[in-house]
Amino acid sequence: MIVMKFGGSSVADAARLRHVAEIVKTQLPKKPALVLSAMGDTTDHLLEAGDIALKEGKAEIKNVAKLHQDTVKALKLPVQKEINELLDELTRLLSGIALIRELTPRTKDYLVSFGERLSVRIAAGFLKTLNINAKAFDAWDLGFISDSNYTKADLLRDSWDLIPAKVNQQIKGNVLPVVTGFLAKDEKGSITTLGRGGSDLSATMIGAACKADEVQVWKDVDGILTADPRIVKNARPVQNVTYDEAAELAYFGAQVLHPRAMQPCMKTGTPVLVKNSYNIDAPGTRIEQTLSGVKKSPPVRAITSKHNVTLVDIISTRMLGQYGFLAEVFSIFSKHNISIDMVATSEVSVSLTLDTAYDLTEVKKELGKIASVDIKTGKAIVSIIGNVKRSSEILARAFRICQLIGITVQMVSQGASKVNISFIVNDTEAEEVVKSLHIDFFDAVEK
């Protein structure tokens, strides 16, 4: 058994669905389960409809209805009744929002769920016309049970037992399940969404819980690349990475797989293959526990960058031998729900990085009671993901490159996983650093 997940751009319209069906047909001997995102920009259109209902008091589903009805018509599907029933349900929901002028997180989850629910019914209907025994499922009907943390719910432990029992039953019955990504229900029966990377998480959860041979995540890129192709024109796909490397890349800017989406497969050792639905001949990137089968491992797997970063320097002589100082510092950030990216400490100071989206006015006041605080904006994190056994070589080469191009490194941190070496530079310098590092670690090798 395998799991195949297709994102929104891969199922954006009738033409893309035909293409996806061709890919699925090649994998039928492997007994696939499909996980789908909402079609194209449907989620954005649903949120826009919610906003219109809230502010203008109107139930407007024109954009959502047109895409799905046009797709049903283009593919000549006998599912118009199911689609219309969902569109009618959506209209009633928006009318309720318009009437009470309130859109709670729970209602927002219910609202955006229509994208995936429409998507799987159309896709399953089309696969049936190709004589494939496909059946659409809402995720909660296959064991996806979550907590009630609406808009960013976590799956409950029971899901690990419920999902394989229900999915394997369909697979054994020669059914191709077409499952909504991103969605679950809480124990009260309310629809929840799984937050960032939620559709990928749905796929990896099915794959891990069912002990699948592989989870295929079909995107619109050739896999994980050595750098952002918008910065480095000749960035190339990375053939193999470990879970740790992929998680670090995702966290520090590579938007291929969200770190939490990989957690189920990390737990069970299930491999994940990232493929391009627009370029099916590209080998993609295989993510697995170890790279034992890879003969020669280069020192660096990929280079990424994260922009709009704030650097906070906290200095206090109290820190020297002072019990609980760091705990006090971090509790202040925790109190204000601020997530920290990088940390570096010395005997008298701690430096850390944050997203610029946070308002640090109150934080600075509270930190000022125990230390002097210097906040610098306009920074970027450059991260090098590579072979832990060659970290000294990587650091030496990276600093040599920065010295050659006249850029001062303002902070350095090596991640706990030891596969990530990150440093801070000015935001305006980050692209030049990434390009120069890529030349040294990748292009120079080829020459």
C-alpha positions in Angstrom: 0.0 0.0 0.0 1.1 3.6 -0.7 -0.4 7.0 0.0 -0.6 9.7 -2.7 -1.2 13.3 -1.8 -2.0 16.0 -4.3 -2.0 19.7 -3.5 -4.4 22.4 -4.6 -2.5 23.4 -7.8 -2.3 19.7 -8.8 -6.1 19.4 -8.7 -6.9 23.0 -9.8 -9.3 22.3 -12.6 -10.6 19.6 -15.0 -7.3 19.4 -17.0 -5.3 18.9 -13.8 -7.6 16.3 -12.5 -7.3 14.3 -15.8 -3.5 14.5 -15.4 -3.7 13.4 -11.8 -5.8 10.4 -12.8 -3.1 9.4 -15.3 -0.6 9.4 -12.5 -2.8 7.4 -10.2 -3.4 4.8 -12.9 0.3 4.0 -13.0 0.3 3.4 -9.2 -2.8 1.2 -9.0 -0.8 -2.1 -8.5 0.6 -0.6 -5.3 -2.9 -0.2 -3.8 -2.9 3.6 -3.3 -5.0 5.8 -0.9 -5.4 9.4 -2.2 -5.4 12.5 -0.1 -6.5 15.7 -1.8 -6.4 19.4 -1.0 -9.1 21.9 -2.1 -9.1 22.7 -5.8 -6.9 25.7 -6.8 -7.8 28.9 -4.8 -10.9 27.5 -3.3 -9.8 27.9 0.3 -9.1 31.6 -0.3 -12.5 32.0 -2.0 -14.2 30.4 1.0 -12.5 32.7 3.4 -13.4 35.7 1.2 -17.0 34.5 1.2 -16.9 34.4 5.0 -15.5 37.9 5.1 -18.3 39.2 2.8 -20.9 37.5 4.9 -19.5 39.0 8.1 -19.0 42.5 6.8 -21.7 42.9 4.1 -24.3 40.5 5.3 -24.4 38.5 2.0 -24.0 34.8 1.2 -21.8 34.9 -1.9 -20.5 31.6 -3.3 -20.2 32.6 -7.0 -16.4 31.8 -7.3 -16.6 28.5 -5.4 -19.7 27.3 -7.2 -18.4 28.2 -10.7 -15.1 26.3 -10.4 -16.7 23.1 -9.2 -19.7 23.2 -11.4 -17.5 23.9 -14.5 -15.3 21.0 -13.5 -18.2 18.6 -13.1 -19.5 19.7 -16.5 -16.1 19.5 -18.3 -15.5 16.0 -16.9 -19.2 14.9 -17.6 -19.6 13.6 -14.0 -22.7 12.1 -12.5 -22.1 13.9 -9.1 -23.9 17.1 -9.7 -26.5 16.2 -7.0 -23.7 15.7 -4.3 -22.0 18.9 -5.4 -25.2 21.0 -5.3 -26.0 19.6 -1.8 -22.7 20.7 -0.5 -23.1 24.2 -2.2 -26.5 24.5 -0.6 -25.1 23.6 2.8 -22.3 26.2 2.3 -24.9 28.9 1.4 -26.9 28.1 4.5 -23.7 28.4 6.6 -22.8 31.8 5.0 -26.4 33.0 5.5 -26.1 32.2 9.2 -22.8 34.1 9.4 -24.4 37.0 7.6 -27.4 37.0 10.0 -25.5 37.0 13.3 -22.4 38.8 12.0 -20.0 36.4 13.8 -17.3 34.1 12.5 -15.8 32.0 15.3 -12.7 29.8 14.8 -15.1 26.7 14.9 -17.3 28.2 12.2 -14.2 29.1 10.1 -13.1 25.5 10.2 -16.6 24.4 9.1 -16.5 27.0 6.3 -13.1 26.1 4.8 -13.9 22.3 5.0 -16.1 22.7 1.9 -13.0 23.0 -0.3 -11.7 19.5 0.4 -15.2 18.0 0.7 -16.0 19.2 -2.8 -12.6 18.2 -4.2 -12.7 14.5 -3.2 -16.2 14.0 -4.5 -15.3 15.4 -7.9 -12.1 13.4 -8.1 -13.6 10.1 -6.9 -16.5 10.7 -9.4 -14.0 11.2 -12.2 -11.9 8.1 -11.3 -15.1 6.0 -11.3 -15.7 7.0 -15.0 -12.3 5.5 -15.7 -13.4 2.2 -14.2 -11.4 2.7 -11.0 -13.2 1.6 -7.9 -12.8 5.0 -6.1 -14.8 6.3 -3.2 -14.8 9.7 -1.6 -14.3 10.0 2.2 -14.4 12.8 4.7 -11.4 12.3 6.9 -13.4 11.9 10.1 -15.1 8.8 8.5 -11.7 7.2 8.3 -10.7 7.8 11.9 -9.3 11.4 12.0 -10.2 12.5 15.5 -8.7 15.7 16.9 -8.8 18.1 19.9 -10.9 21.2 19.8 -8.1 23.7 19.0 -9.9 25.1 16.0 -7.9 26.3 13.0 -4.8 24.4 14.2 -6.1 21.2 15.8 -3.9 18.2 16.8 -4.9 14.6 16.1 -5.7 12.5 19.1 -3.9 9.3 20.0 -7.0 7.3 19.1 -6.5 8.2 15.5 -3.5 5.9 15.3 -5.8 2.9 15.9 -8.9 4.1 14.1 -7.2 5.2 10.8 -5.6 1.8 9.9 -8.7 -0.2 10.9 -10.9 1.9 8.6 -8.4 2.6 5.7 -7.2 -1.0 5.5 -10.8 -2.2 5.3 -11.2 -0.2 2.1 -7.9 -1.2 0.6 -8.7 -4.9 1.3 -12.0 -4.4 -0.4 -10.2 -3.1 -3.5 -11.5 0.4 -3.0 -9.4 3.4 -3.8 -10.2 5.8 -0.9 -10.1 9.5 -1.9 -9.7 11.3 1.4 -10.1 15.0 2.4 -6.7 16.4 3.6 -6.5 19.0 6.3 -9.7 18.0 8.1 -10.8 16.1 11.2 -13.6 16.2 13.8 -13.3 16.7 17.5 -15.0 14.4 20.1 -18.0 16.7 20.1 -18.5 16.1 16.3 -17.4 19.6 15.2 -15.2 19.9 12.1 -11.6 21.0 12.7 -8.7 21.9 10.5 -5.1 20.8 11.1 -3.3 24.1 10.6 -0.2 24.7 8.5 0.9 21.6 6.5 -2.5 20.0 7.4 -3.1 18.2 4.1 0.4 16.8 4.1 -0.1 15.7 7.7 -3.3 13.9 6.7 -1.3 11.9 4.1 1.7 11.1 6.4 -0.7 10.1 9.2 -2.4 7.6 7.0 0.9 6.3 5.7 2.4 6.0 9.1 -0.6 4.5 10.8 -1.3 2.0 8.0 2.4 1.1 7.7 2.4 2.1 4.1 5.4 1.3 1.9 5.7 5.0 0.9 3.9 8.3 1.1 4.1 10.3 -2.2 3.5 14.0 -1.8 2.8 15.5 -5.3 3.7 19.2 -5.4 4.4 21.8 -8.2 8.2 21.6 -7.7 10.8 18.9 -8.5 11.3 18.1 -4.8 13.5 19.7 -2.2 16.0 21.9 -4.0 19.6 22.9 -3.0 18.4 26.5 -2.7 15.4 28.7 -3.5 15.2 28.8 -7.3 14.1 32.4 -7.2 17.5 33.3 -5.7 19.7 30.6 -7.3 18.7 30.0 -10.9 20.6 26.7 -11.2 19.3 25.2 -7.9 18.8 21.5 -8.4 16.7 18.8 -6.7 18.2 16.9 -3.7 17.9 13.2 -4.3 17.8 12.1 -0.7 17.5 13.8 2.7 16.9 12.6 6.2 13.8 13.5 8.2 15.9 15.8 10.4 17.4 17.6 7.4 14.0 18.0 5.7 12.5 19.4 9.0 15.3 21.9 9.4 15.0 23.0 5.7 11.2 23.5 6.1 11.5 25.5 9.3 14.1 27.8 7.9 12.4 28.7 4.7 12.1 25.8 2.2 8.3 25.6 1.8 8.1 22.0 0.5 6.9 20.1 3.6 6.0 21.6 7.0 8.0 20.0 9.9 4.8 18.8 11.7 3.7 17.0 8.6 6.8 14.7 8.8 6.3 13.7 12.5 4.1 10.6 11.9 6.5 9.2 9.4 9.5 10.0 11.6 7.8 8.0 14.3 7.4 4.9 12.1 10.3 5.2 9.6 7.9 5.5 6.7 9.7 7.0 3.7 8.2 10.1 2.0 8.8 10.9 -1.7 8.2 14.5 -2.9 7.3 14.5 -6.6 6.3 17.2 -9.2 2.9 16.6 -10.7 3.8 19.0 -13.5 7.0 17.1 -14.3 6.4 13.4 -13.5 9.7 12.3 -15.0 11.7 14.2 -12.4 12.9 11.7 -9.7 11.9 13.9 -6.8 13.3 13.9 -3.3 13.2 10.9 -1.0 12.9 11.6 2.7 13.8 8.8 5.0 15.3 7.8 8.4 18.9 7.5 7.3 20.9 7.8 4.1 22.7 4.4 4.6 22.1 3.5 1.0 23.6 6.7 -0.4 27.2 5.9 -1.4 28.8 9.4 -1.2 27.2 12.1 0.9 28.2 15.7 0.1 29.0 18.1 3.0 26.0 20.3 2.3 22.5 19.1 1.4 20.9 22.5 0.8 21.1 26.2 1.7 18.0 28.2 2.7 17.2 31.6 4.1 14.5 33.2 6.3 13.9 36.9 5.9 12.2 39.6 8.0 13.9 38.4 11.2 14.4 40.4 14.4 17.6 39.9 16.5 17.2 40.5 20.3 20.4 40.8 22.4 19.8 40.4 26.2 22.8 41.4 28.3 23.1 41.0 32.1 26.0 40.4 34.5 23.4 38.6 36.6 23.6 35.8 34.1 27.0 34.7 35.3 26.2 31.7 37.5 22.7 33.0 38.1 20.2 30.2 38.5 17.0 30.5 36.6 18.0 33.5 34.4 17.3 31.9 31.1 14.0 30.4 32.4 12.9 33.9 33.4 13.8 35.2 29.9 12.0 32.5 28.0 9.0 32.7 30.3 8.5 36.3 29.2 8.4 35.4 25.6 6.1 32.4 26.4 3.7 34.7 28.3 3.3 36.8 25.1 3.0 33.8 22.8 6.2 34.6 20.9 8.0 31.8 19.2 11.8 31.9 19.2 13.8 30.7 16.1 17.5 30.7 17.1 19.3 31.0 20.4 23.0 31.7 21.2 24.3 32.2 24.8 27.5 33.4 26.5 28.3 34.0 30.1 26.7 37.4 30.3 24.3 37.5 27.3 21.7 35.6 25.3 20.9 36.4 21.7 17.8 35.1 20.0 15.8 35.7 16.8 12.1 36.2 16.2 9.7 36.8 13.4 9.2 40.6 12.8 5.4 40.1 13.0 5.6 40.3 16.8 5.0 43.5 18.8 7.9 43.6 21.3 6.9 46.7 23.2 5.7 44.9 26.4 8.4 42.3 26.1 11.1 44.9 26.0 9.7 46.5 29.2 9.6 43.3 31.1 13.1 42.2 29.9 14.4 45.6 30.8 13.7 44.9 34.5 16.3 42.1 34.5 18.8 43.0 31.7 19.7 45.6 29.1 17.9 44.8 25.8 19.0 45.7 22.2 16.4 44.9 19.4 17.6 45.0 15.8 15.3 44.5 12.9 16.0 43.9 9.2 17.9 40.7 9.7 17.9 37.3 7.9 18.8 33.7 8.9 20.9 31.8 6.4 20.8 28.1 7.2 23.1 25.4 5.9 21.8 21.8 6.1 24.5 19.3 5.9 26.5 16.3 7.1 27.0 16.6 10.9 30.4 14.8 10.6 31.7 17.6 8.4 30.5 20.6 10.5 34.0 22.0 11.0 34.6 22.0 7.2 31.2 23.6 6.6 31.7 26.4 9.1 35.2 27.1 7.8 34.1 27.3 4.2 31.0 29.4 5.0 32.9 32.0 7.0 35.6 32.1 4.4 32.9 32.9 1.8 31.4 35.6 4.0 34.8 37.1 4.5 35.6 37.2 0.8 32.3 39.0 -0.1 32.7 41.4 2.8 29.8 40.3 5.0 29.9 40.2 8.8 28.2 37.3 10.5 26.2 38.7 13.5 25.3 35.5 15.3 25.9 31.7 14.9 23.9 28.7 16.1 24.1 25.0 15.5 20.7 23.2 15.8 20.2 20.5 18.4 19.8 18.0 15.6 23.4 19.0 14.5 22.4 18.9 10.8 21.7 22.7 10.8 24.2 25.5 11.0 22.5 28.9 10.9 23.9 32.5 11.1 22.5 36.0 11.0 23.3 38.6 8.4 21.5 41.8 7.3 18.3 41.1 5.3 19.8 43.0 2.3 22.8 40.7 2.3 21.1 37.3 2.5 20.6 36.6 -1.2 24.3 37.3 -2.0 25.3 35.0 0.8 23.1 32.2 -0.4 24.3 32.6 -4.0 27.9 32.6 -3.0 27.6 29.6 -0.7 25.8 27.7 -3.4 28.6 28.4 -5.8 31.2 27.1 -3.3 29.3 24.0 -2.1 27.6 22.9 -5.3 28.8 24.6 -8.5 32.5 24.4 -7.7 32.1 20.6 -7.2 30.8 20.2 -10.8 33.8 22.2 -12.2 
